[in-house]
């Protein structure tokens, strides 16, 4: 029986599941690990391809065709992360200049997003996903073998940013709407991509909180 991570809004547990994915036994995950497995629902453009264990020494993006839009957004995120500490220091000392730089960053991001959106293939469709810092769930037309390794390319709808990462398949179960729902865990995720995912999840959480307050 496979062990699956059951991610909830308030509690995370490890479950031993039967072949139908029904939880049989539960073991609480440590409280300080719960944030890592907080799961949110989102929409994204997703590409996936099988790989071997020996491939994990290479960046995951080498398994996909080059995409100028994807490369553009990745490079902007890298620059943003490299300059984050400097911008915080400037903002702490010169608040007005810090605000101006933040505004310039937003302008650049908007322009880049429009440019990237214009070069995205019409064949690339948004699909529903559920995401945590530990892994991802998505629908797929075929059943993916448990423990198999895959390279995953992911474009998030919000913010139009993306990552390329390796995942290990945890389970594939028939979906009532057709195909299979796949649960996968991230493997050897680079720190930069882990930060992108964490920040993206926090943004979704904040948006959900604002919506609940408005309702």
C-alpha positions as CSV (number, residue, x, y, z in Angstrom):
1,X,0.0,0.0,0.0
2,X,1.4,3.4,-0.9
3,X,1.9,6.2,1.6
4,X,0.2,9.4,0.5
5,X,0.4,12.9,1.9
6,X,-3.1,14.1,2.7
7,X,-2.9,17.9,2.6
8,X,-5.6,19.8,4.4
9,X,-6.2,23.5,5.1
10,X,-5.5,23.0,8.9
11,X,-3.9,19.6,9.3
12,X,-1.5,17.4,7.3
13,X,-1.3,13.7,7.9
14,X,0.5,10.8,6.4
15,X,-2.0,8.1,5.2
16,X,-1.6,4.5,4.2
17,X,-4.0,4.0,1.4
18,X,-5.6,0.9,-0.2
19,X,-5.5,0.4,-4.0
20,X,-8.5,2.7,-4.4
21,X,-6.8,5.6,-2.7
22,X,-8.9,5.2,0.5
23,X,-7.1,6.3,3.6
24,X,-6.7,3.4,6.1
25,X,-4.3,4.7,8.7
26,X,-3.1,8.1,9.7
27,X,0.1,9.5,11.3
28,X,0.4,13.2,12.1
29,X,3.1,15.1,10.4
30,X,5.1,17.4,12.7
31,X,3.5,20.9,13.0
32,X,6.6,22.6,11.6
33,X,6.2,20.6,8.4
34,X,2.5,21.5,7.9
35,X,3.3,24.7,6.0
36,X,5.4,22.8,3.5
37,X,2.4,20.7,2.5
38,X,-0.4,23.3,2.6
39,X,-2.2,22.6,-0.7
40,X,-4.0,25.2,-2.8
41,X,-6.0,25.0,-6.0
42,X,-4.8,26.9,-9.1
43,X,-4.7,26.8,-12.9
44,X,-1.6,26.4,-15.0
45,X,-0.2,25.3,-18.3
46,X,1.6,22.0,-17.8
47,X,4.0,19.9,-19.8
48,X,5.3,16.6,-18.6
49,X,7.8,14.0,-20.0
50,X,9.3,10.8,-18.5
51,X,13.0,10.8,-17.5
52,X,15.6,8.5,-15.8
53,X,17.3,8.9,-12.5
54,X,20.5,9.8,-14.2
55,X,18.8,12.8,-15.7
56,X,18.3,14.5,-12.4
57,X,21.9,15.9,-12.5
58,X,20.7,18.2,-15.3
59,X,18.3,21.2,-15.1
60,X,14.8,20.0,-15.8
61,X,14.2,22.5,-18.5
62,X,16.6,20.7,-20.9
63,X,13.9,18.1,-21.5
64,X,11.6,20.7,-23.2
65,X,11.8,22.7,-26.4
66,X,13.2,26.2,-25.9
67,X,10.5,28.8,-25.2
68,X,11.5,32.5,-25.4
69,X,8.5,33.4,-23.2
70,X,9.5,30.9,-20.5
71,X,13.1,32.0,-20.6
72,X,12.1,35.7,-20.3
73,X,10.0,35.2,-17.2
74,X,12.6,32.9,-15.6
75,X,15.4,35.5,-16.2
76,X,13.3,38.3,-14.7
77,X,12.6,36.2,-11.6
78,X,16.3,35.4,-11.3
79,X,17.2,39.1,-11.5
80,X,14.5,40.0,-9.0
81,X,15.8,37.4,-6.5
82,X,19.4,38.6,-7.0
83,X,18.5,42.2,-6.3
84,X,16.0,41.5,-3.5
85,X,18.4,42.1,-0.6
86,X,19.7,45.3,-2.2
87,X,16.2,46.7,-2.8
88,X,15.2,46.0,0.7
89,X,18.2,47.9,2.0
90,X,17.4,50.8,-0.2
91,X,13.8,50.8,0.9
92,X,14.8,50.7,4.5
93,X,17.1,53.7,4.1
94,X,15.3,55.7,1.4
95,X,11.6,54.9,1.5
96,X,10.6,57.0,-1.5
97,X,13.3,55.5,-3.8
98,X,12.3,52.1,-2.7
99,X,8.7,52.8,-3.6
100,X,9.8,54.1,-7.0
101,X,11.9,51.0,-7.7
102,X,9.0,48.7,-6.8
103,X,6.8,50.6,-9.2
104,X,9.4,50.2,-12.0
105,X,9.6,46.5,-11.2
106,X,5.8,46.2,-11.6
107,X,6.0,48.1,-15.0
108,X,8.6,45.7,-16.3
109,X,6.7,42.7,-15.1
110,X,3.5,43.9,-16.8
111,X,5.3,44.5,-20.1
112,X,7.1,41.1,-19.9
113,X,3.8,39.3,-19.1
114,X,2.1,40.8,-22.1
115,X,5.1,39.9,-24.3
116,X,5.2,36.3,-22.9
117,X,1.5,35.9,-23.3
118,X,1.7,36.9,-27.0
119,X,4.3,34.2,-27.7
120,X,2.5,31.3,-25.9
121,X,1.2,28.6,-28.2
122,X,-2.5,28.5,-28.7
123,X,-2.3,24.7,-28.1
124,X,-1.2,25.3,-24.6
125,X,-4.2,25.1,-22.4
126,X,-4.8,26.0,-18.8
127,X,-5.8,23.1,-16.5
128,X,-6.7,22.8,-12.9
129,X,-3.9,21.8,-10.5
130,X,-3.5,21.5,-6.7
131,X,-0.1,22.7,-5.5
132,X,1.9,22.5,-2.3
133,X,5.6,23.2,-1.5
134,X,6.0,19.4,-1.5
135,X,4.3,18.4,-4.7
136,X,1.5,18.8,-7.2
137,X,-1.7,17.1,-8.3
138,X,-3.1,17.3,-11.9
139,X,-5.1,15.4,-14.4
140,X,-3.5,13.3,-17.2
141,X,-4.8,11.3,-20.1
142,X,-2.8,8.3,-19.1
143,X,-2.0,6.4,-15.9
144,X,1.6,7.3,-14.8
145,X,3.4,4.5,-13.0
146,X,4.0,5.0,-9.2
147,X,7.6,5.9,-8.4
148,X,8.4,6.9,-12.0
149,X,10.3,10.1,-12.6
150,X,9.2,12.9,-14.9
151,X,10.3,16.4,-15.9
152,X,7.6,19.0,-15.4
153,X,7.2,22.4,-16.9
154,X,4.7,24.6,-15.2
155,X,3.3,28.0,-16.1
156,X,1.2,29.6,-13.4
157,X,-1.8,31.6,-14.5
158,X,-1.4,34.2,-11.7
159,X,1.7,36.3,-12.3
160,X,2.5,34.4,-15.5
161,X,5.6,32.8,-14.0
162,X,6.9,29.3,-14.3
163,X,9.2,26.6,-13.1
164,X,10.8,23.4,-14.6
165,X,11.2,20.7,-12.0
166,X,11.6,16.9,-11.5
167,X,8.8,15.0,-9.9
168,X,8.2,11.4,-8.7
169,X,4.8,10.0,-9.2
170,X,3.1,9.0,-6.0
171,X,-0.2,7.7,-7.4
172,X,-2.6,7.8,-10.4
173,X,-6.3,7.3,-9.8
174,X,-9.2,7.3,-12.3
175,X,-10.9,10.6,-12.4
176,X,-14.7,10.7,-12.6
177,X,-14.5,13.2,-15.5
178,X,-12.1,11.0,-17.5
179,X,-8.4,10.3,-17.5
180,X,-6.4,10.1,-14.3
181,X,-5.7,12.3,-11.3
182,X,-2.0,12.2,-10.7
183,X,-0.2,13.0,-7.4
184,X,3.5,13.8,-7.6
185,X,6.2,14.9,-5.3
186,X,9.0,17.4,-6.2
187,X,12.5,16.0,-6.5
188,X,15.7,17.9,-5.9
189,X,13.8,21.2,-6.3
190,X,16.3,24.2,-6.7
191,X,16.0,26.8,-4.0
192,X,15.0,29.5,-6.5
193,X,12.1,27.4,-7.7
194,X,11.1,26.4,-4.2
195,X,10.9,30.1,-3.3
196,X,8.7,30.8,-6.4
197,X,6.3,28.1,-5.3
198,X,6.2,29.2,-1.7
199,X,5.6,32.8,-2.7
200,X,2.9,31.8,-5.2
201,X,1.1,29.7,-2.6
202,X,1.2,32.7,-0.2
203,X,-0.3,35.0,-2.9
204,X,-3.1,32.5,-3.4
205,X,-3.7,32.3,0.3
206,X,-3.8,36.1,0.6
207,X,-6.2,36.3,-2.3
208,X,-8.5,33.7,-0.7
209,X,-8.4,35.5,2.6
210,X,-9.3,38.9,1.0
211,X,-12.2,37.2,-0.8
212,X,-13.5,35.7,2.4
213,X,-13.3,39.1,4.1
214,X,-15.2,40.7,1.2
215,X,-17.9,38.0,1.3
